[in-house]
Amino acid sequence: MFAGAYSACYHGALSNAAKKLGTPVEDSTVRVLVSLIEDDQGGYRLAVDLHAHLPGIDRPKVQRIMDEAHKTCPYSKALRGDTFVKLVAD
């Protein structure tokens, strides 16, 4: 459920970031993979892979849009500093 909610939230932020950067997108998709990883103290942390596909937009521009969306997405903000998040332009 967490991955689904994060995906929906990030997708909204991605659309907003694309508009802000002058590259509105259509038919974009976001896929989120969440894993538990063990830390050095025997506890667990989240690791997140955010995948975005923006048809017709070159990979460097997609990465720029994803970076901007990551700055504004409430889920990304909430996890900042305690969770490893990897942004992947598909």
C-alpha positions in Angstrom: 0.0 0.0 0.0 2.9 2.4 0.8 4.3 1.9 -2.7 1.0 2.5 -4.3 0.4 5.7 -2.4 4.0 7.0 -3.0 3.6 6.2 -6.7 0.4 8.2 -6.9 1.8 11.2 -5.0 5.0 11.2 -6.9 3.2 11.0 -10.2 1.3 14.2 -9.4 4.6 15.9 -8.4 6.1 14.6 -11.7 3.3 16.2 -13.8 3.7 19.5 -11.9 7.5 19.5 -12.3 7.2 18.8 -16.0 4.8 21.8 -16.4 7.0 24.0 -14.3 10.0 23.1 -16.5 8.1 23.7 -19.7 7.7 20.1 -20.7 4.1 19.0 -20.1 3.8 15.2 -20.4 1.1 12.8 -21.5 0.7 9.1 -20.8 3.5 9.1 -18.2 3.8 6.2 -15.7 5.4 5.8 -12.4 6.4 2.6 -10.7 7.7 2.4 -7.1 9.6 -0.6 -5.6 10.0 -0.6 -1.9 12.4 -2.8 0.0 13.4 -3.3 3.7 17.1 -3.3 4.3 18.8 -4.1 7.5 21.0 -1.4 9.0 24.2 -1.8 11.1 22.3 -1.9 14.4 20.0 -4.8 13.4 17.1 -2.5 12.6 15.5 -1.9 9.3 15.1 1.0 6.9 13.3 1.5 3.6 14.9 1.6 0.2 12.8 3.0 -2.6 13.4 2.8 -6.4 11.2 5.3 -8.2 10.8 4.5 -11.9 9.3 7.0 -14.3 8.5 6.7 -18.0 7.7 9.9 -19.9 7.1 8.9 -23.6 8.8 11.2 -26.2 11.1 12.9 -23.7 14.9 12.3 -23.7 16.4 10.6 -20.7 18.4 13.7 -19.4 15.2 15.8 -19.4 13.3 13.0 -17.7 16.0 12.9 -15.0 15.8 16.6 -14.5 12.0 16.4 -14.2 12.3 13.5 -11.7 14.8 15.4 -9.6 12.5 18.4 -9.4 9.5 16.2 -8.5 11.5 14.5 -5.8 12.1 18.0 -4.2 8.3 18.7 -4.0 6.6 15.3 -3.5 5.3 15.1 0.1 6.3 11.4 0.4 9.8 12.2 -0.8 10.0 15.0 1.7 8.8 12.8 4.5 11.4 10.1 3.8 14.4 12.5 3.2 17.4 11.7 5.3 16.3 8.3 6.6 15.5 6.4 3.4 17.6 5.5 0.3 15.6 6.7 -2.7 16.9 6.0 -6.2 15.4 7.8 -9.2 15.3 5.8 -12.4 14.3 7.2 -15.8 12.9 4.4 -17.8 
